[in-house]
């Protein structure tokens, strides 16, 4: 039922979202987009890809992510270097994300530690203040619809995007009750398009593959796509120009033990992708981006603020 609802929503939603956000964007719209897929601990592979991009001078001005991809993507969007991200991932453990709380009604784990970890590593408190345009995807339990968070407290948005149902409690933002965005789209390419990207590079962590990189004019239909991932991918706004697929088979998505192996897998996938990414950038005639200052790590207290901006089409009967 979730997949059916998602298909119906996205078919009518994407064009409206793209139109709205591009009207709100500046005259010089961001063009190169990066989408990081969900995958729990497998998200460490994203850091390896980002390291390769950084060394190659490839910088994306738009970032969208789901779950673990939203967490890593937010750090990248905040201007954290790959070195800082690598150090953060290597030092992370379950205690940095959650702690058992059996009194919780909606989940076994309390995500207060995750909020503190976000505040520790990212010196920006609100989504709209990040260096790059950024959106975190979540799923609304009340209305059964995808929600793209683009404004408001960063920690709330990231906790919502990564709140695996049953394991973590949903996050209440305004009138919405939000959980892991993977229920909507694990690799939300359309979200990057909506945020203004003309060229999208996506990183997917799901399933096994013999090919590390697949450039996708129209090849996404061959991918194994769980839970709506790349639903109706033949539509241009949801088909990335380049899809990077790190080899993550044999590594548990629920254990931090394989982090170094995952980072290395991300590096290999990123290196293999460079020719395709460079060719796509050249073909799209995307101008080079000025160097960005790398943000320091600090431990601020993020003040509570108004609910994040939400981009979602109301489900039938909810208006």
LOBA-824813 format. One line per field, with one value per residue (C-alpha): residue number from 1; residue in one letter; x, y, z. Coordinates in nm, 4 decimals, decimal comma, always signed. Example, Ala and Ser with C-alpha at 12.3 -4.5 7.8 and 13.67 -1.06 7.14 Angstrom:
BEGIN
n = [1	2]
res = [A	S]
px = [+1,2300	+1,3670]
py = [-0,4500	-0,1060]
pz = [+0,7800	+0,7140]
This chain:
BEGIN
n = [1	2	3	4	5	6	7	8	9	10	11	12	13	14	15	16	17	18	19	20	21	22	23	24	25	26	27	28	29	30	31	32	33	34	35	36	37	38	39	40	41	42	43	44	45	46	47	48	49	50	51	52	53	54	55	56	57	58	59	60	61	62	63	64	65	66	67	68	69	70	71	72	73	74	75	76	77	78	79	80	81	82	83	84	85	86	87	88	89	90	91	92	93	94	95	96	97	98	99	100	101	102	103	104	105	106	107	108	109	110	111	112	113	114	115	116	117	118	119	120	121	122	123	124	125	126	127	128	129	130	131	132	133	134	135	136	137	138	139	140	141	142	143	144	145	146	147	148	149	150	151	152	153	154	155	156	157	158	159	160	161	162	163	164	165	166	167	168	169	170	171	172	173	174	175	176	177	178	179	180	181	182	183	184	185	186	187	188	189	190	191	192	193	194	195	196	197	198	199	200	201	202	203	204	205	206	207	208	209	210	211	212	213	214	215	216	217	218	219	220	221	222	223	224	225	226	227	228	229	230	231	232	233	234	235	236	237	238	239	240	241	242	243	244	245	246	247	248	249	250	251	252	253	254	255	256	257	258	259	260	261	262	263	264	265	266	267	268	269	270	271	272	273	274	275	276	277	278	279	280	281	282	283	284	285	286	287	288	289	290	291	292	293	294	295	296	297	298	299	300	301	302	303	304	305	306	307	308	309	310	311	312	313	314	315	316	317	318	319]
res = [X	X	X	X	X	X	X	X	X	X	X	X	X	X	X	X	X	X	X	X	X	X	X	X	X	X	X	X	X	X	X	X	X	X	X	X	X	X	X	X	X	X	X	X	X	X	X	X	X	X	X	X	X	X	X	X	X	X	X	X	X	X	X	X	X	X	X	X	X	X	X	X	X	X	X	X	X	X	X	X	X	X	X	X	X	X	X	X	X	X	X	X	X	X	X	X	X	X	X	X	X	X	X	X	X	X	X	X	X	X	X	X	X	X	X	X	X	X	X	X	X	X	X	X	X	X	X	X	X	X	X	X	X	X	X	X	X	X	X	X	X	X	X	X	X	X	X	X	X	X	X	X	X	X	X	X	X	X	X	X	X	X	X	X	X	X	X	X	X	X	X	X	X	X	X	X	X	X	X	X	X	X	X	X	X	X	X	X	X	X	X	X	X	X	X	X	X	X	X	X	X	X	X	X	X	X	X	X	X	X	X	X	X	X	X	X	X	X	X	X	X	X	X	X	X	X	X	X	X	X	X	X	X	X	X	X	X	X	X	X	X	X	X	X	X	X	X	X	X	X	X	X	X	X	X	X	X	X	X	X	X	X	X	X	X	X	X	X	X	X	X	X	X	X	X	X	X	X	X	X	X	X	X	X	X	X	X	X	X	X	X	X	X	X	X	X	X	X	X	X	X	X	X	X	X	X	X	X	X	X	X	X	X	X	X	X	X	X	X]
px = [+0,0000	+0,2876	+0,4375	+0,1024	+0,0482	+0,4010	+0,3675	+0,0463	+0,1899	+0,5196	+0,3538	+0,1679	+0,4124	+0,7462	+0,6497	+0,4841	+0,7851	+1,0319	+0,8273	+0,7899	+1,1534	+1,2938	+1,0709	+1,2118	+1,5738	+1,8149	+1,8690	+2,1890	+2,0277	+2,2423	+2,3097	+2,5196	+2,3287	+2,4317	+2,1890	+2,3004	+2,0884	+1,9973	+2,1542	+2,2279	+2,5958	+2,6526	+2,6367	+3,0086	+3,0660	+2,9367	+3,2397	+3,4748	+3,2901	+3,3035	+3,6772	+3,7376	+3,5177	+3,7000	+4,0394	+3,9137	+3,7744	+3,4139	+3,1767	+2,7989	+2,5815	+2,2655	+2,2439	+1,9527	+1,9537	+1,7550	+1,8329	+2,2102	+2,2479	+2,0812	+2,3217	+2,6340	+2,4823	+2,4127	+2,7766	+2,8837	+2,6281	+2,7628	+3,1089	+3,2762	+3,5816	+3,6073	+3,8826	+3,6492	+3,3664	+3,5978	+3,7149	+3,3551	+3,2449	+3,5446	+3,4898	+3,1135	+2,9390	+2,5800	+2,5955	+2,6348	+2,3013	+2,0646	+2,0153	+1,7645	+1,4469	+1,1806	+0,9351	+0,9131	+0,5792	+0,6893	+1,0382	+1,2947	+1,5596	+1,5828	+1,7567	+1,8665	+2,2316	+2,1939	+2,0796	+2,3835	+2,6116	+2,4693	+2,5229	+2,8783	+2,9865	+2,7867	+2,8098	+2,4909	+2,1600	+1,9140	+1,8734	+1,8450	+2,1760	+2,3857	+2,6486	+2,4716	+2,1019	+1,9951	+1,6858	+1,6261	+1,3526	+1,1109	+0,7753	+0,4641	+0,2864	-0,0303	-0,0854	+0,1232	+0,3188	+0,6819	+0,8042	+1,1119	+1,2495	+1,4352	+1,3980	+1,4082	+1,6146	+1,8740	+1,8793	+1,5026	+1,5098	+1,7967	+1,6397	+1,3146	+1,4816	+1,6632	+1,3899	+1,3538	+0,9970	+0,9842	+1,3480	+1,3452	+1,0476	+0,8922	+0,9783	+0,6984	+0,7468	+0,4494	+0,1450	+0,3499	+0,4724	+0,7821	+0,9906	+1,2696	+1,2544	+1,3372	+0,9650	+0,9223	+1,2362	+1,5747	+1,7587	+1,5442	+1,6808	+1,3657	+1,4397	+1,7692	+1,5904	+1,3344	+1,6107	+1,7430	+1,9898	+2,0183	+2,2691	+2,2439	+2,4993	+2,3403	+2,4956	+2,2910	+2,3868	+2,1199	+2,1708	+2,4638	+2,5967	+2,8683	+2,8994	+3,0317	+2,9111	+2,6141	+2,5593	+2,1880	+2,0416	+1,7676	+1,9294	+1,7713	+1,4943	+1,7508	+1,8289	+1,6825	+1,4807	+1,3295	+1,0369	+0,9797	+1,3463	+1,3648	+0,9896	+0,8963	+1,2647	+1,2083	+1,0779	+1,3631	+1,3415	+1,4054	+1,6762	+2,0290	+2,2861	+2,5324	+2,4518	+2,7339	+2,6855	+2,9610	+3,0086	+2,8697	+2,7833	+2,9009	+2,8943	+2,6132	+2,4158	+2,3569	+2,7167	+2,9909	+3,2633	+3,3010	+3,3375	+3,6915	+3,5969	+3,2917	+3,4906	+3,7368	+3,4468	+3,3188	+3,6602	+3,6804	+3,3318	+3,4038	+3,7264	+3,5527	+3,2814	+3,5117	+3,5222	+3,1428	+3,0927	+3,3457	+3,1835	+2,8371	+2,9586	+3,1273	+2,8180	+2,5976	+2,8418	+2,8325	+3,0626	+3,3285	+3,2371	+3,4486	+3,6407	+3,4485	+3,5797	+3,5762	+3,3675	+3,5175	+3,3681	+3,1965	+2,9325	+2,6544	+2,3063	+2,0593	+1,7760	+1,4275	+1,2660	+0,9674	+0,8851	+1,0994	+0,9707	+0,7838	+0,7259	+0,4529	+0,1263	-0,1617	-0,3021	-0,6559	-0,9116	-0,6686	-0,7229]
py = [+0,0000	+0,2352	+0,1828	+0,2445	+0,5643	+0,6810	+0,6184	+0,8212	+1,1076	+1,1414	+1,1355	+1,4577	+1,5970	+1,6252	+1,8896	+2,1036	+2,0775	+2,1618	+2,4648	+2,5928	+2,5593	+2,7018	+3,0062	+3,0487	+2,9982	+3,2710	+3,3738	+3,1702	+2,8362	+2,5541	+2,2978	+1,9997	+1,7778	+1,4890	+1,2299	+0,9960	+0,6888	+0,5279	+0,2134	+0,2543	+0,1705	+0,1241	+0,5034	+0,5069	+0,4292	+0,7768	+0,9259	+0,7388	+0,8717	+1,2264	+1,1940	+1,1075	+1,3942	+1,6370	+1,5290	+1,5590	+1,9075	+1,8012	+2,0051	+1,9684	+2,2697	+2,0716	+1,7755	+1,5458	+1,2342	+0,9679	+0,8251	+0,7626	+0,9502	+1,2521	+1,2392	+1,2267	+1,4647	+1,7257	+1,7190	+1,7659	+2,0428	+2,2130	+2,2278	+1,9528	+1,8105	+1,4420	+1,4166	+1,5436	+1,3188	+1,0176	+1,0852	+1,1224	+0,7968	+0,5988	+0,7121	+0,6559	+0,3763	+0,2902	+0,5030	+0,8071	+0,7367	+0,5904	+0,4327	+0,1768	+0,3173	+0,0505	+0,3089	+0,4516	+0,3807	+0,4013	+0,2530	+0,0646	+0,3345	+0,6974	+0,9151	+1,1918	+1,0835	+1,1313	+1,4891	+1,5581	+1,3964	+1,6156	+1,9264	+1,8144	+1,7741	+2,0366	+2,4023	+2,4956	+2,4729	+2,5153	+2,3507	+2,6772	+2,8007	+2,5176	+2,6081	+2,4027	+2,3626	+2,0526	+1,8393	+1,5421	+1,2987	+1,1541	+0,9753	+1,1044	+0,8283	+1,0339	+1,1051	+0,8302	+1,0701	+1,1610	+1,4818	+1,6758	+1,8861	+2,1974	+2,4479	+2,4511	+2,2735	+2,0471	+1,7888	+1,7337	+1,6822	+1,4327	+1,2370	+1,2195	+1,1044	+0,8228	+0,7106	+0,3427	+0,2453	+0,0140	+0,0777	+0,4561	+0,6703	+0,8941	+1,2631	+1,5131	+1,8241	+2,0548	+1,8380	+1,5669	+1,2398	+1,1522	+0,8374	+0,7042	+0,8418	+0,4987	+0,4223	+0,6829	+0,6711	+0,5403	+0,7363	+1,0491	+1,1804	+1,3836	+1,5750	+1,7040	+1,8060	+1,9879	+2,1726	+2,3065	+2,0480	+2,0093	+1,7240	+1,4599	+1,2108	+0,9539	+0,6991	+0,3885	+0,1426	-0,1209	-0,4694	-0,6371	-0,5401	-0,6507	-0,2992	-0,0330	+0,2541	+0,2643	+0,5707	+0,5967	+0,7400	+0,4796	+0,1929	+0,2424	-0,0038	-0,2845	-0,2059	-0,4044	-0,1317	-0,2027	+0,0004	+0,2494	+0,3259	+0,4866	+0,4399	+0,5216	+0,5948	+0,6543	+0,9992	+1,2427	+1,4186	+1,0942	+0,9356	+1,0448	+1,1100	+0,8955	+0,6283	+0,5112	+0,1781	+0,0908	-0,2821	-0,3314	-0,7010	-0,8978	-0,5957	-0,5616	-0,2417	-0,2729	-0,3075	-0,0413	-0,3060	-0,2768	+0,1016	+0,1080	-0,1503	+0,0548	+0,3769	+0,1918	+0,0558	+0,4106	+0,5280	+0,2540	+0,3318	+0,7043	+0,6552	+0,4303	+0,6931	+0,9888	+0,9549	+0,9301	+1,2220	+1,4382	+1,3585	+1,4397	+1,7704	+1,8631	+1,7726	+1,9820	+2,2749	+2,3240	+2,6077	+2,5428	+2,6333	+2,8627	+2,6927	+2,6609	+2,7176	+2,4037	+2,4449	+2,3650	+2,1150	+2,2598	+2,1626	+2,4224	+2,3998	+2,4200	+2,6477	+2,5183	+2,7036	+2,6940	+2,3705	+2,2939	+2,3718	+2,0730	+1,9950	+1,7386	+1,6929	+1,6224	+1,2726	+1,2353	+1,3400	+1,5314	+1,8803]
pz = [+0,0000	+0,0795	-0,2649	-0,4341	-0,2386	-0,3120	-0,6850	-0,7037	-0,5012	-0,6841	-1,0260	-0,9399	-0,6882	-0,8662	-1,1217	-0,8540	-0,6250	-0,9024	-1,0063	-0,6490	-0,5487	-0,8689	-0,8306	-0,4798	-0,5843	-0,6891	-1,0506	-1,0563	-0,9761	-0,8331	-1,1006	-0,9910	-0,7498	-0,5258	-0,3881	-0,1089	-0,0438	+0,2862	+0,4251	+0,7995	+0,8676	+0,4939	+0,4761	+0,5589	+0,1904	+0,1057	+0,2803	+0,0471	-0,2579	-0,1206	-0,0562	-0,4208	-0,5392	-0,3117	-0,4430	-0,8007	-0,7409	-0,7987	-0,5836	-0,5790	-0,5019	-0,4268	-0,1875	-0,1031	+0,1098	+0,2861	+0,6301	+0,6562	+0,3291	+0,4872	+0,7829	+0,5650	+0,3128	+0,5793	+0,6858	+0,3251	+0,2754	+0,5893	+0,4344	+0,6356	+0,4594	+0,3741	+0,6356	+0,9075	+0,7885	+0,7826	+1,1379	+1,2552	+1,0923	+1,2170	+1,5748	+1,5741	+1,7622	+1,8468	+2,1611	+1,9354	+1,7706	+2,0262	+2,3654	+2,4865	+2,6353	+2,6791	+2,8066	+2,4569	+2,2943	+1,9319	+1,9341	+2,1377	+2,1135	+2,2178	+1,9573	+2,1943	+2,1477	+1,7717	+1,8240	+2,0423	+1,7840	+1,5072	+1,7178	+1,7944	+1,4344	+1,2457	+1,3406	+1,1563	+1,3392	+1,0548	+0,7176	+0,5280	+0,6708	+0,5256	+0,2646	-0,0005	-0,0752	+0,1125	+0,1565	+0,3880	+0,2883	+0,5446	+0,5444	+0,7203	+0,9127	+0,9483	+0,5805	+0,4163	+0,1979	+0,1281	+0,2913	+0,1789	+0,4652	+0,3525	+0,6378	+1,0161	+1,2836	+1,1239	+1,4019	+1,3873	+1,0112	+1,0266	+1,3119	+1,1162	+0,7950	+0,9782	+1,2208	+1,1269	+1,2302	+1,5301	+1,6136	+1,6531	+1,7549	+1,4892	+1,5018	+1,5401	+1,3261	+1,3267	+1,2598	+1,0971	+1,2454	+1,0459	+1,0034	+0,7825	+0,4301	+0,2861	+0,3112	+0,0392	-0,1750	-0,0697	-0,3407	-0,3995	-0,7267	-0,7862	-0,4639	-0,6034	-0,9237	-0,7105	-0,5282	-0,8580	-0,9865	-1,3625	-1,3389	-1,0664	-0,9383	-0,7067	-0,4711	-0,3901	-0,1165	-0,1700	-0,3053	-0,4719	-0,8116	-1,0475	-1,1840	-0,9518	-1,1673	-1,4003	-1,6111	-1,6555	-1,9663	-1,9404	-1,7487	-1,4048	-1,4871	-1,4559	-1,0918	-0,8044	-0,6345	-0,2899	-0,1549	-0,4312	-0,4978	-0,8423	-0,8877	-1,2477	-1,3078	-1,6782	-1,5853	-1,6442	-1,3082	-1,1202	-1,3364	-1,2370	-1,5051	-1,3088	-1,0507	-0,8243	-0,6517	-0,3977	-0,3476	+0,0037	-0,0053	+0,2955	+0,5272	+0,7801	+0,7683	+1,1416	+1,2590	+1,2732	+1,2412	+0,8640	+0,8467	+0,7052	+0,4443	+0,3470	+0,3134	+0,0893	-0,1185	-0,1566	-0,2718	-0,5339	-0,6592	-0,6672	-0,8603	-1,1106	-1,1511	-1,2196	-1,6016	-1,6204	-1,3818	-1,5666	-1,9015	-1,7671	-1,6215	-1,9488	-2,1493	-1,9206	-1,9384	-1,5616	-1,4510	-1,1868	-0,8302	-0,6094	-0,3295	-0,0052	+0,3451	+0,5572	+0,8700	+1,2123	+1,4568	+1,7594	+2,0129	+2,0063	+2,1474	+1,8626	+1,9689	+1,8992	+1,6131	+1,3831	+1,2039	+0,8966	+0,5527	+0,4196	+0,0562	+0,0208	-0,1596	+0,0825	+0,0617	-0,0654	+0,1920	+0,4144	+0,2743]
